[in-house]
Amino acid sequence: MKSMHVLWLTARSMADLCSTTQRNLIGGLLDQGHRVTFVNGDEKIPLEHEAFIHVSLPTRARRGFQARALGKAIAAWLAGQTVDRDSTIAVVEWRVVRQVVPVLESARIPWTLMDRSPPADAGLLGRLQWRPWSSAWRKAKQSSTEGFVVSRAHQAFVGQKTGHQHTTVVRAGVDLERFKPGEKRPTFTMVYHGRLDRHRGVLACVMLAQKARLEGLDVDLMLIGEGDLQPALEEIARTHEFLKLHSTMEQNQLAQHLATCHLGLLPMPDRRVWRLASPLKRSEYLASGLAVFGIAHEGHALDGVDPAWFTLVPQEDFHIDGLKFIRAQMSDFDKASVQSRAYAAAHLSWEPSVESFIQKLRDVLQSDS
């Protein structure tokens, strides 16, 4: 089959911590000789390739309305394009489906639905986002369109809530060349990276580090990211030297920081949005040779891991069992590090996800021709 031209239409920024999947799937497409036109609101993207085109459509709108405004801008741009129907397929993020898909279907361009996460915002904003999420999946079902999800739990949830049964799991992998073990910090260091938001359980990590210190354990906590907890965390860091705060950083810098740590934390509570997830940080921790400790639910779980270096516990036991796990790691960390890295190398690379994603795009394009 000849090479594809993939229109990637999204409200997600490439600067987002969660954009790793976009970058790796797009990289896989380009490596296999396909063309990608990536359309979003970023003014510039640090990706250069002769077969990659970035269309920048910056928009201004209040929080909660940005995706709708960008979707309208993408639809207007699409309406003015002429493409080869035999080789073009669109990947449409759920946030812009309502505005974009009518133009695609009018032009008879086949499309697929990309859902890397159902709404994760807390409060009113999160509740408002569920309507376009449900609408996007209903449209995909109505059009018999393939959808991409992040986990088996996510797949089951989509089927239960929307009746859509044509989905492919594209699990979050890890770049094993970028994320790898390095020289560790002299102080045993726990780490969490991602959004520093209250509803993600981040304060539980701070309390765990504080309890460890009170019990005489020489432990630091590194937090990497931004969010609504930042002012409170900065206040804590001013009076507690064990807390090391870093702003959101690009992937190479993040990998360098993770390589120096010992224990990766997964504090996201047992709530629907986290049970459906496939957190990138989990794979990045293991590839960096870290032990992993977190809250027990399906979104955090992995098959075939050893509790000696990967342990999940009920939320109410996070601190008690966390102290036990820290002590165990401090006494025999080198062995755990070797084993966690070996697991990542054997099970968590991006290649299987990239291959299944590209094959599904080929199948959809062939069936539509």
LINDA-V744889 format. One record per pair of residues at least 6 apart in sequence whose ideal C-beta (glycine too) atoms are under 7 Angstrom apart, sorted by the first residue. I is the first residue (numbers start at 0). J is the second residue. D is the distance in Angstrom with one decimal. If there is no record, write none. Layout:
{{I | J | D} {I | J | D}}
This chain:
{{0 | 361 | 6.0} {0 | 365 | 6.9} {1 | 86 | 6.1} {2 | 32 | 5.0} {2 | 33 | 5.0} {2 | 34 | 6.6} {2 | 86 | 6.9} {3 | 33 | 4.6} {3 | 86 | 5.7} {3 | 88 | 6.0} {3 | 360 | 6.3} {3 | 364 | 6.2} {4 | 34 | 4.6} {4 | 82 | 6.7} {4 | 83 | 6.6} {4 | 86 | 5.0} {4 | 87 | 4.5} {5 | 28 | 5.8} {5 | 33 | 6.1} {5 | 34 | 7.0} {5 | 35 | 4.9} {5 | 88 | 5.9} {5 | 90 | 6.1} {5 | 360 | 6.8} {6 | 36 | 5.2} {6 | 38 | 6.9} {6 | 87 | 6.4} {6 | 89 | 4.2} {7 | 25 | 6.7} {7 | 35 | 6.0} {7 | 36 | 7.0} {7 | 37 | 4.6} {7 | 38 | 6.8} {7 | 90 | 4.9} {8 | 38 | 5.1} {8 | 73 | 5.3} {8 | 89 | 6.0} {8 | 90 | 7.0} {8 | 91 | 5.0} {8 | 92 | 6.8} {8 | 95 | 5.9} {8 | 99 | 5.4} {9 | 39 | 5.1} {9 | 92 | 3.9} {9 | 95 | 6.8} {10 | 39 | 6.7} {10 | 40 | 6.9} {10 | 65 | 6.7} {10 | 66 | 4.1} {10 | 69 | 5.0} {10 | 70 | 6.9} {10 | 92 | 5.9} {10 | 94 | 4.2} {10 | 95 | 5.4} {11 | 18 | 6.0} {11 | 21 | 6.6} {11 | 39 | 6.6} {11 | 92 | 6.0} {12 | 18 | 6.5} {12 | 39 | 6.6} {12 | 40 | 6.8} {12 | 41 | 5.4} {13 | 21 | 6.7} {13 | 22 | 7.0} {13 | 41 | 5.5} {13 | 44 | 4.8} {14 | 41 | 6.8} {16 | 193 | 5.9} {16 | 224 | 6.6} {16 | 247 | 6.1} {17 | 115 | 6.6} {17 | 116 | 7.0} {19 | 250 | 7.0} {19 | 279 | 5.2} {20 | 115 | 5.6} {20 | 171 | 5.9} {23 | 172 | 6.7} {23 | 349 | 4.8} {23 | 353 | 6.7} {24 | 353 | 6.1} {24 | 356 | 5.5} {25 | 35 | 5.3} {25 | 37 | 6.7} {27 | 353 | 3.4} {27 | 357 | 6.3} {28 | 35 | 5.4} {28 | 357 | 6.4} {29 | 35 | 6.3} {29 | 48 | 5.1} {29 | 50 | 5.5} {29 | 51 | 6.0} {31 | 357 | 6.3} {33 | 50 | 7.0} {34 | 50 | 4.5} {35 | 50 | 6.7} {35 | 51 | 5.2} {36 | 52 | 4.7} {36 | 54 | 6.3} {37 | 44 | 6.9} {37 | 51 | 6.9} {37 | 53 | 5.1} {38 | 54 | 4.3} {38 | 56 | 6.5} {38 | 73 | 5.4} {38 | 76 | 6.6} {40 | 56 | 5.9} {40 | 57 | 5.4} {40 | 58 | 5.8} {40 | 69 | 5.0} {41 | 55 | 6.1} {42 | 55 | 5.4} {42 | 57 | 5.8} {44 | 53 | 4.8} {54 | 76 | 6.4} {56 | 69 | 6.4} {56 | 72 | 4.3} {56 | 73 | 6.3} {56 | 76 | 6.2} {58 | 65 | 6.7} {58 | 68 | 4.3} {58 | 69 | 5.0} {58 | 72 | 5.4} {60 | 68 | 4.0} {63 | 124 | 5.3} {63 | 127 | 6.0} {66 | 94 | 3.9} {66 | 95 | 6.2} {67 | 98 | 6.9} {69 | 95 | 6.4} {70 | 94 | 7.0} {70 | 95 | 3.7} {70 | 97 | 6.6} {70 | 98 | 3.2} {70 | 99 | 5.7} {71 | 98 | 5.1} {73 | 95 | 5.8} {73 | 98 | 6.8} {73 | 99 | 5.3} {74 | 98 | 4.7} {74 | 99 | 5.2} {74 | 102 | 4.9} {77 | 99 | 6.6} {77 | 102 | 4.5} {77 | 103 | 6.9} {78 | 102 | 5.4} {82 | 108 | 6.5} {84 | 107 | 5.9} {84 | 108 | 6.5} {85 | 368 | 6.1} {87 | 108 | 5.6} {88 | 109 | 5.1} {88 | 110 | 7.0} {88 | 111 | 6.9} {88 | 360 | 5.6} {88 | 363 | 6.2} {88 | 364 | 4.8} {89 | 103 | 5.4} {89 | 108 | 5.6} {89 | 110 | 4.1} {90 | 111 | 5.5} {90 | 113 | 5.2} {91 | 99 | 5.6} {91 | 100 | 6.4} {91 | 110 | 5.3} {91 | 111 | 7.0} {91 | 112 | 6.0} {91 | 113 | 6.5} {92 | 113 | 5.0} {93 | 112 | 6.2} {93 | 114 | 5.0} {93 | 131 | 6.9} {93 | 132 | 5.5} {93 | 135 | 3.9} {94 | 131 | 6.3} {96 | 112 | 6.5} {96 | 135 | 3.8} {96 | 138 | 5.8} {97 | 131 | 6.1} {97 | 134 | 5.8} {97 | 135 | 6.9} {100 | 110 | 6.3} {100 | 138 | 6.0} {103 | 110 | 4.9} {109 | 363 | 5.6} {109 | 364 | 6.0} {109 | 367 | 4.1} {110 | 144 | 6.1} {111 | 144 | 6.2} {111 | 145 | 4.7} {111 | 146 | 6.8} {111 | 147 | 6.5} {111 | 360 | 6.8} {111 | 363 | 6.0} {112 | 135 | 6.1} {112 | 136 | 7.0} {112 | 139 | 4.4} {112 | 144 | 5.9} {112 | 146 | 4.2} {112 | 147 | 6.9} {113 | 147 | 5.1} {114 | 146 | 6.2} {114 | 147 | 6.6} {114 | 148 | 5.6} {115 | 149 | 5.8} {116 | 149 | 6.9} {116 | 276 | 6.5} {117 | 132 | 5.6} {117 | 272 | 6.2} {117 | 275 | 6.0} {118 | 125 | 4.8} {118 | 128 | 3.5} {118 | 129 | 5.5} {118 | 132 | 5.8} {119 | 125 | 7.0} {119 | 272 | 5.0} {120 | 128 | 6.4} {121 | 198 | 4.3} {133 | 160 | 7.0} {133 | 161 | 6.4} {136 | 146 | 6.9} {136 | 157 | 6.0} {136 | 161 | 4.0} {136 | 163 | 5.1} {137 | 161 | 5.9} {139 | 146 | 5.3} {139 | 163 | 5.7} {140 | 161 | 6.1} {140 | 162 | 5.8} {140 | 163 | 4.2} {143 | 165 | 6.8} {145 | 165 | 5.3} {145 | 167 | 6.6} {145 | 359 | 6.0} {145 | 363 | 5.3} {146 | 157 | 6.8} {146 | 163 | 6.1} {146 | 165 | 6.6} {146 | 166 | 4.4} {147 | 166 | 7.0} {147 | 167 | 5.5} {147 | 169 | 5.0} {147 | 356 | 6.8} {148 | 154 | 4.9} {148 | 157 | 6.0} {148 | 166 | 5.1} {148 | 168 | 5.7} {149 | 169 | 6.8} {149 | 170 | 6.7} {149 | 171 | 6.3} {149 | 276 | 6.5} {149 | 277 | 3.9} {150 | 168 | 6.3} {150 | 170 | 6.8} {150 | 275 | 6.4} {150 | 276 | 6.9} {150 | 277 | 4.5} {150 | 298 | 6.9} {151 | 168 | 6.1} {152 | 274 | 5.7} {152 | 275 | 5.3} {152 | 297 | 4.6} {152 | 298 | 6.6} {153 | 275 | 4.3} {154 | 166 | 5.1} {154 | 168 | 5.7} {156 | 275 | 5.4} {157 | 163 | 5.5} {157 | 166 | 5.9} {158 | 164 | 5.6} {167 | 355 | 6.2} {167 | 359 | 4.9} {169 | 352 | 4.9} {169 | 355 | 6.5} {169 | 356 | 5.1} {170 | 277 | 5.5} {170 | 352 | 5.3} {171 | 277 | 4.5} {171 | 278 | 7.0} {171 | 279 | 4.8} {171 | 282 | 6.1} {172 | 282 | 6.2} {172 | 347 | 5.7} {172 | 348 | 5.5} {172 | 349 | 3.5} {172 | 352 | 5.2} {173 | 282 | 3.8} {173 | 283 | 5.4} {173 | 286 | 4.5} {173 | 343 | 6.2} {173 | 347 | 5.1} {173 | 348 | 6.9} {173 | 349 | 7.0} {174 | 349 | 6.7} {175 | 286 | 5.6} {175 | 343 | 6.7} {175 | 344 | 6.0} {175 | 348 | 5.6} {177 | 250 | 6.3} {177 | 251 | 6.5} {177 | 254 | 4.8} {178 | 254 | 4.8} {178 | 257 | 6.5} {178 | 283 | 5.0} {178 | 286 | 3.9} {178 | 287 | 5.0} {179 | 258 | 6.6} {179 | 286 | 6.4} {179 | 287 | 6.5} {180 | 258 | 6.0} {180 | 287 | 6.0} {180 | 288 | 3.2} {180 | 336 | 6.0} {180 | 340 | 5.7} {181 | 258 | 3.0} {181 | 259 | 5.9} {182 | 259 | 6.7} {183 | 259 | 5.8} {183 | 261 | 6.1} {184 | 259 | 4.8} {184 | 260 | 6.8} {186 | 217 | 5.7} {186 | 219 | 4.8} {187 | 217 | 6.3} {187 | 218 | 5.2} {187 | 261 | 5.2} {187 | 329 | 5.4} {188 | 219 | 4.6} {188 | 221 | 5.7} {188 | 259 | 6.9} {188 | 260 | 4.4} {188 | 261 | 5.5} {189 | 204 | 6.9} {189 | 208 | 6.3} {189 | 218 | 6.5} {189 | 220 | 5.0} {189 | 260 | 7.0} {189 | 262 | 4.5} {189 | 264 | 5.6} {190 | 221 | 4.4} {190 | 257 | 6.3} {190 | 260 | 4.2} {190 | 263 | 5.7} {190 | 264 | 6.8} {191 | 201 | 6.4} {191 | 204 | 5.2} {191 | 222 | 5.5} {191 | 264 | 4.5} {191 | 266 | 6.5} {192 | 223 | 3.8} {192 | 224 | 5.7} {192 | 253 | 6.4} {192 | 280 | 5.7} {193 | 199 | 7.0} {193 | 224 | 5.2} {193 | 280 | 5.8} {194 | 224 | 5.6} {194 | 226 | 4.6} {195 | 201 | 5.4} {195 | 222 | 6.1} {195 | 224 | 4.6} {195 | 225 | 6.0} {195 | 226 | 3.6} {195 | 228 | 4.7} {195 | 229 | 5.8} {195 | 232 | 6.4} {196 | 226 | 4.0} {196 | 227 | 5.3} {196 | 228 | 6.2} {197 | 227 | 5.8} {197 | 228 | 5.5} {199 | 266 | 6.8} {199 | 267 | 5.4} {200 | 266 | 3.4} {200 | 267 | 5.4} {200 | 268 | 5.1} {200 | 294 | 6.8} {201 | 222 | 6.9} {201 | 228 | 5.5} {201 | 266 | 6.3} {202 | 228 | 6.9} {203 | 266 | 4.8} {203 | 317 | 5.6} {204 | 220 | 6.0} {204 | 264 | 5.1} {204 | 266 | 5.2} {205 | 220 | 6.5} {205 | 235 | 6.3} {205 | 242 | 6.6} {206 | 318 | 6.3} {207 | 317 | 6.9} {207 | 318 | 5.5} {207 | 321 | 4.8} {208 | 218 | 5.7} {208 | 220 | 3.8} {208 | 241 | 5.5} {208 | 242 | 6.9} {210 | 318 | 5.6} {210 | 322 | 6.3} {211 | 218 | 4.2} {211 | 322 | 6.1} {211 | 325 | 5.7} {212 | 218 | 6.3} {212 | 241 | 5.7} {214 | 322 | 6.4} {216 | 325 | 6.1} {218 | 241 | 6.6} {218 | 325 | 6.3} {219 | 241 | 4.9} {219 | 243 | 6.0} {220 | 241 | 6.0} {220 | 242 | 5.5} {220 | 243 | 6.9} {221 | 243 | 4.5} {221 | 245 | 6.9} {221 | 256 | 6.8} {221 | 260 | 6.1} {222 | 232 | 6.4} {222 | 244 | 5.5} {223 | 245 | 4.6} {223 | 248 | 6.6} {223 | 253 | 6.6} {223 | 256 | 6.4} {224 | 247 | 5.4} {225 | 246 | 6.1} {225 | 247 | 5.2} {232 | 244 | 5.9} {233 | 244 | 6.5} {235 | 242 | 5.7} {236 | 242 | 4.4} {236 | 244 | 5.2} {245 | 256 | 6.8} {257 | 283 | 6.1} {257 | 284 | 6.8} {257 | 287 | 4.2} {257 | 289 | 6.8} {258 | 287 | 5.2} {260 | 289 | 5.9} {261 | 289 | 6.3} {261 | 290 | 6.8} {261 | 328 | 6.3} {261 | 332 | 5.8} {262 | 289 | 5.9} {262 | 290 | 5.1} {262 | 292 | 6.1} {262 | 325 | 6.9} {262 | 328 | 5.8} {263 | 280 | 6.7} {263 | 284 | 2.9} {263 | 289 | 4.3} {263 | 291 | 4.9} {264 | 292 | 6.1} {264 | 293 | 6.2} {265 | 278 | 6.7} {265 | 281 | 6.2} {265 | 291 | 6.5} {265 | 293 | 2.7} {265 | 294 | 6.4} {265 | 299 | 4.8} {266 | 293 | 6.3} {266 | 294 | 6.2} {267 | 273 | 4.0} {267 | 294 | 6.4} {268 | 294 | 5.9} {268 | 314 | 5.8} {269 | 294 | 6.0} {269 | 296 | 4.3} {269 | 314 | 5.8} {273 | 296 | 6.5} {273 | 298 | 4.7} {274 | 296 | 5.0} {274 | 297 | 4.9} {274 | 298 | 4.7} {275 | 298 | 6.2} {276 | 298 | 4.1} {278 | 298 | 6.8} {281 | 291 | 6.5} {281 | 299 | 6.7} {282 | 343 | 6.4} {282 | 347 | 4.5} {284 | 291 | 5.2} {285 | 291 | 6.4} {285 | 339 | 4.7} {285 | 340 | 7.0} {285 | 342 | 5.9} {285 | 343 | 4.1} {285 | 347 | 6.4} {286 | 340 | 6.6} {286 | 343 | 4.1} {286 | 347 | 6.5} {288 | 336 | 4.0} {288 | 339 | 5.8} {288 | 340 | 4.3} {289 | 339 | 6.2} {290 | 308 | 4.4} {290 | 328 | 5.0} {290 | 335 | 4.7} {290 | 339 | 6.1} {291 | 309 | 4.8} {292 | 310 | 5.4} {292 | 321 | 5.9} {292 | 324 | 4.9} {293 | 299 | 5.0} {293 | 311 | 5.3} {294 | 311 | 6.5} {294 | 314 | 5.2} {294 | 317 | 6.3} {295 | 311 | 3.8} {295 | 312 | 5.6} {295 | 313 | 5.7} {299 | 311 | 5.5} {300 | 311 | 6.5} {301 | 309 | 6.7} {304 | 342 | 6.4} {305 | 338 | 6.3} {307 | 335 | 6.1} {308 | 335 | 3.8} {308 | 338 | 5.4} {308 | 339 | 4.8} {309 | 339 | 7.0} {310 | 324 | 5.5} {312 | 320 | 4.3} {328 | 335 | 6.1}}
